[in-house]
């Protein structure tokens, strides 16, 4: 939320007499889906950055509109056809055949019931790692016991953070940065608490591998607002000297770099 507040102040405080900046659709297409991209313009007469990337349409609650059959007769025909297809399936003898043998299904079921092991993907290489549950907990606690990076909370701060986020979103709506639909979408009604898990770094040790901590923030308080901010940050990232789109981009840059003989890398 601090990042959101800082970004808001930076994006909304432009010097008078600003110049018009345009970003080509091809470049913007690297950032967002082409259907969601238009030219980014900074208006001379405004104190705010007005983005024509369709953020207001993207970040809003899903519509609950139900078309009237009386106004759209084709919809009624479609619904009737689909309904009849579903009804016909009910009277068919559907034979479901598994691609696993009976012994494989039994082994999979037994594996699901085992509670003293943890199965995770490795940090690198895409390998499958089976760890003793106690060793996995020890690997995770090695991070959580670091008092420089983590501290134990006395209570759940979600309610306090929710009020802070709601205040920021209200300010954004008052400044015309956000629409009312954006406000409703970016403030989840029932956020979940993010969870931590670790991926074992078996490329460093097979006996007691260190873990790579990952926070799973699905449906968390800041998931949607983080996605919203990311749409703006992507434009700024393109102008950083260290920007690399992917492996092919790195290889292209390396091929264009001349390394004199005797250089130490």
Helices and strands as residue ranges (DSSP letters): H 2-12, H 25-29, G 34-36, E 40-41, E 50-51, H 55-58, H 73-90, H 102-112, E 117-121, E 128-132, H 133-144, H 158-174, H 180-186, E 195-200, E 211-216, H 223-237, H 247-255
